[in-house]
Amino acid sequence: MVANEDKVFKALADSSRRKLLDRLHQTNGLTLTELSERHDMSRQAVTKHLVLLEAANLVVTVKRGREKLHYLNPVPIGEIHARWIGKFEEGRIQAINNLKQALKEKDHD
């Protein structure tokens, strides 16, 4: 799993790749041409970024006839959230719940 996390972190480290992911988040199932339209880079550069995103499993592709459609796969980001962010939020969420419960008890007294 660490090797996959390394690929995800590497893929997310580049702003151009994050923009491609944002674009797929807005409109999933885009072709290379559609992804290249709104970026200040060549199709070849977009292709290189997509290769890294696919290696990190952040983008999956489906062939439809002659077209290759690109889809965002949020699972690797969710796994990173669970491992690196979520566990740090648990304490805060529990503290908020405890405060809420204490305030409810105070209102009932």
N, C-alpha and C positions, 0 to 999 in steps of 0.2 A: 504494500500500500504506500510506503514511503516513496518509492520510485514514481508512482502515479501522482502523488502529491507534489513531488518536485516538478513534474511536467506541468501540472496545473498552475503552480506558482510561477513557473517560467512563462507559461502562456499568458497569465494575467499581468505579468510585469510590464508588458508593452502596451502603450496607450492605443496604438492602431488596432491591436487584437481586441482590446476591451471595447473599442468602437464597433468592431465587427460583431462582437457578442451583443452589444446594445442594439444594434440594427436587427439582429436575429430575434432579440427579445421583443422588439416592436412588431416585426413581421417575420414570422417563421417560414421556412421553406423557400428560401430565395436561391436563385441561380448565381453563378459566379458573375455573370454580367450585371445582374441586379445589385449584387453586393459591391461591385466595383464602381457603380455609377456615382455614389455619393462620397467617394474617398479620393483624396489627392494622391493617388498612387496607381501604378499600372496594374493591369490584370495579373501580370506575373508576380508582382509584390503581394497582391491580395492572395494569390494562390499559395505563396510561401507561408503567409500567416495562417491560412486555413489548414495547411499541412500540420503545423504545430498545434493548432486548436484541435484537430482531429486526433493527433497523437496523445493529447491530454484528455481525450474523450469529452471535450467541451462542445464539440460540433460533431454531429453524425450526418451522414449523407444517404440519400435515397435516389436511385435512378428511376426516372419516369420518362420512358421513351429515350430520346436523345439528350434529355436534360438531366443534370445532377443537382438535386435540391439539397440545400444545407439547412440543418435544424439545430437549434440550441439544445444542449443536454445539460440541465441544471444540476444533475445528481452529483458530479464531482465538487461543485461549489457548496452544495448542501453538506457533503461529507466533511469538507474543510470547516464549514461553519460549526458542525457538530463537535468536531475535535478541537478546534482552535478558538472558537468564539463562544459557542453555546455553553460550554462548561464554566466559563467565567461569568456568564449571565445568570446561572442558576442561583448563586448566592444573592444577587440583587433582586431577582424575582421573588425569592423566598422572603427577603427582608421587606419587600413591598407588601406581600401577602400578610406577613406578621403585623406590619403597621396597620394595614386595613382591618385586620381582625381586632387589634387593640383599640382602634378608634370605634369600631362597632360596639365592643364591650363597654367602652367609656360612655357612649351614647345611651346604652341600655341602663346604666347605673344611675 
